[in-house]
């Protein structure tokens, strides 16, 4: 990177870096720096009558220099603590450079430092560390955004969502509460694993690259496997592999991992997302509803200390039991139309002509039509946890037929805060029925449904060996964390959400500038003057442009040989010829 591509502050910091090295101070030492305390521990365990020696490390987040003494603020992985620094304490010898030069002038906000000293309480009553030794551990070359307050108004806040998600490493440092969200996410996952492990179920791993994208209705990402010269799919679900393991004799298996669906991005969707799937032999969907209630109640207690959580304007309770409501009853309740026993054409008529839905496509089969109606009129209305149960067979190609309701299946989706959180079945284990359902899906694909399932012949072969009665469930971890932390955007619970490509300022290339006679060194100078494109210099006067680039050359002490007015006129002339 050319120095002229840097900001003024970045240039100053690089000069400080060089000065530190000239003084014999290593800005990036290799040796371990053993710490023995965290900021939070120091504050919680403070005793007035005890002189506690501590070694701490963290980022320098604030500094108030007052002559021979200063206060600094250090942020470690747990929180922040004040450090009291005096010149004569950290510089007991005649040489005071460690304080006068290094600490006062060459350290910057964002630098990592180590502090050895003892704990005390200031006259203002703040528990602090009295520094006896300060060590630079890592020099920060790019300034952190520092929020300033004046008259109760915050300035320079780092709150632009795109910047926050793109530069999560900065967001975590400067914005309170962000790290807490991801610590809660870790608690969700840890609690879930413990709950399954205590139940006797086994965590497993299945392939991410699959020859057939099965187990869900979704558009996959496609890649090419060079070694075998075949196209492969990033998995859209783990279901079919986990069921193979039930065939193989596991009592219960679960996997928490990434799925990939080549679809849109919004506040509830990221193309790369984390899902948990669990399958347990000899169980049905009724048992799974009770198990899920207990799981979510447990998670909410572990994360929040209560079974209730505030999400936007809604107070959501995860106290079991949850409401159970058949999907066709839900549609009748919200639209007034009874879809029991209706044909595909009848449902299409209701959707298009009665409900005036514009999202209906000719390729939609019966299941997709019902799904669209439910999504449009029902889904968003279920705020408190609600099990939507007994889905039509056309919507559930991997689900057992209902034991007492013809045309329906033993399936539920858990709706919370107007969105699906979980999907579960009494799993279909009849291989012949499963094959026919797959064929129905292929017919939908032939009609143009690009989310229809592909027949997985190996999975059918596994079923023919025999799969015991099984119940399975999938839970979207990202949405679950949103609920447990009260966040309304999925990007808030993903450390690094997918983002559109970063916008770049249009610039003429080094090669293009060379074509009009501008050497590479002067390209960066021109850009620093604001001339990013060749066309930007067309209207410039040669003498004026020479003066502008000369000022940059002088200001930054570049030492370049200034081009003549004639040379610059040639640049301008050639720019006008383009």
Rosetta blueprint (number, residue, H / E / L):
1 X L
2 X L
3 X H
4 X H
5 X H
6 X L
7 X L
8 X H
9 X H
10 X H
11 X H
12 X H
13 X H
14 X H
15 X H
16 X H
17 X H
18 X H
19 X H
20 X H
21 X H
22 X H
23 X L
24 X L
25 X L
26 X L
27 X L
28 X L
29 X L
30 X L
31 X L
32 X L
33 X L
34 X L
35 X L
36 X L
37 X L
38 X L
39 X H
40 X H
41 X H
42 X H
43 X H
44 X H
45 X L
46 X L
47 X L
48 X L
49 X L
50 X L
51 X L
52 X L
53 X E
54 X E
55 X E
56 X E
57 X E
58 X E
59 X E
60 X E
61 X E
62 X E
63 X E
64 X E
65 X E
66 X E
67 X L
68 X L
69 X E
70 X E
71 X E
72 X E
73 X E
74 X E
75 X E
76 X L
77 X L
78 X L
79 X L
80 X E
81 X E
82 X E
83 X E
84 X E
85 X E
86 X E
87 X H
88 X H
89 X H
90 X H
91 X L
92 X L
93 X L
94 X L
95 X L
96 X L
97 X H
98 X H
99 X H
100 X H
101 X H
102 X H
103 X H
104 X H
105 X H
106 X H
107 X L
108 X L
109 X L
110 X L
111 X L
112 X E
113 X E
114 X E
115 X E
116 X E
117 X E
118 X E
119 X E
120 X E
121 X E
122 X L
123 X L
124 X L
125 X L
126 X L
127 X E
128 X E
129 X E
130 X E
131 X E
132 X E
133 X E
134 X E
135 X E
136 X E
137 X E
138 X E
139 X L
140 X L
141 X L
142 X L
143 X L
144 X L
145 X L
146 X L
147 X L
148 X E
149 X E
150 X E
151 X L
152 X L
153 X E
154 X E
155 X E
156 X L
157 X L
158 X L
159 X L
160 X L
161 X H
162 X H
163 X H
164 X H
165 X H
166 X H
167 X L
168 X H
169 X H
170 X H
171 X H
172 X H
173 X H
174 X H
175 X L
176 X L
177 X L
178 X H
179 X H
180 X H
181 X H
182 X H
183 X H
184 X H
185 X H
186 X H
187 X H
188 X H
189 X H
190 X H
191 X H
192 X H
193 X H
194 X H
195 X H
196 X H
197 X H
198 X H
199 X L
200 X L
201 X L
202 X E
203 X E
204 X L
205 X L
206 X L
207 X L
208 X L
209 X E
210 X E
211 X L
212 X L
213 X L
214 X L
215 X L
216 X L
217 X L
218 X L
219 X L
220 X L
221 X L
222 X E
223 X E
224 X E
225 X E
226 X L
227 X L
228 X L
229 X L
230 X E
231 X E
232 X E
233 X E
234 X E
235 X L
236 X L
237 X L
238 X L
239 X H
240 X H
241 X H
242 X H
243 X H
244 X H
245 X H
246 X H
247 X H
248 X L
249 X L
250 X L
251 X L
252 X E
253 X E
254 X E
255 X E
256 X E
257 X E
258 X E
259 X E
260 X E
261 X L
262 X L
263 X L
264 X L
265 X L
266 X E
267 X L
268 X L
269 X E
270 X L
271 X L
272 X E
273 X E
274 X E
275 X E
276 X E
277 X E
278 X E
279 X E
280 X E
281 X E
282 X L
283 X L
284 X L
285 X H
286 X H
287 X H
288 X H
289 X H
290 X H
291 X H
292 X H
293 X H
294 X H
295 X H
296 X H
297 X H
298 X H
299 X H
300 X H
301 X H
302 X H
303 X H
304 X H
305 X L
306 X L
307 X L
308 X E
309 X E
310 X E
311 X E
312 X L
313 X L
314 X E
315 X E
316 X E
317 X E
318 X L
319 X L
320 X L
321 X L
322 X L
323 X E
324 X E
325 X E
326 X E
327 X H
328 X H
329 X H
330 X H
331 X H
332 X H
333 X H
334 X H
335 X H
336 X L
337 X L
338 X L
339 X L
340 X L
341 X L
342 X L
343 X L
344 X H
345 X H
346 X H
347 X H
348 X H
349 X H
350 X H
351 X H
352 X H
353 X H
354 X H
355 X L
356 X L
357 X L
358 X L
359 X L
360 X L
361 X L
362 X L
363 X L
364 X L
365 X L
366 X H
367 X H
368 X H
369 X H
370 X H
371 X H
372 X H
373 X H
374 X H
375 X H
376 X H
377 X H
378 X L
379 X H
380 X H
381 X H
382 X L
383 X L
384 X L
385 X L
386 X E
387 X E
388 X E
389 X E
390 X L
391 X L
392 X E
393 X H
394 X H
395 X H
396 X L
397 X L
398 X L
399 X E
400 X L
401 X E
402 X L
403 X L
404 X L
405 X L
406 X L
407 X L
408 X E
409 X E
410 X L
411 X E
412 X E
413 X E
414 X E
415 X E
416 X E
417 X L
418 X L
419 X E
420 X E
421 X E
422 X E
423 X E
424 X E
425 X E
426 X E
427 X E
428 X L
429 X L
430 X L
431 X H
432 X H
433 X H
434 X H
435 X H
436 X H
437 X H
438 X H
439 X H
440 X H
441 X H
442 X H
443 X H
444 X H
445 X H
446 X H
447 X L
448 X L
449 X L
450 X L
451 X L
452 X L
453 X L
454 X L
455 X L
456 X L
457 X H
458 X H
459 X H
460 X H
461 X H
462 X H
463 X H
464 X H
465 X H
466 X L
467 X L
468 X L
469 X L
470 X E
471 X E
472 X E
473 X E
474 X E
475 X E
476 X E
477 X H
478 X H
479 X H
480 X H
481 X H
482 X H
483 X H
484 X H
485 X H
486 X L
487 X L
488 X L
489 X L
490 X H
491 X H
492 X H
493 X H
494 X L
495 X L
496 X L
497 X L
498 X L
499 X L
500 X L
501 X L
502 X L
503 X L
504 X L
505 X L
506 X L
507 X L
508 X L
509 X L
510 X H
511 X H
512 X H
513 X H
514 X H
515 X H
516 X L
517 X L
518 X L
519 X L
520 X H
521 X H
522 X H
523 X H
524 X H
525 X H
526 X H
527 X H
528 X H
529 X L
530 X L
531 X L
532 X L
533 X L
534 X H
535 X H
536 X H
537 X H
538 X L
539 X L
540 X L
541 X L
542 X H
543 X H
544 X H
545 X H
546 X H
547 X H
548 X H
549 X H
550 X H
551 X H
552 X H
553 X H
554 X H
555 X H
556 X L
557 X L
558 X L
559 X L
560 X L
561 X L
562 X L
563 X L
564 X L
565 X H
566 X H
567 X H
568 X H
569 X H
570 X H
571 X H
572 X H
573 X H
574 X H
575 X H
576 X H
577 X H
578 X L
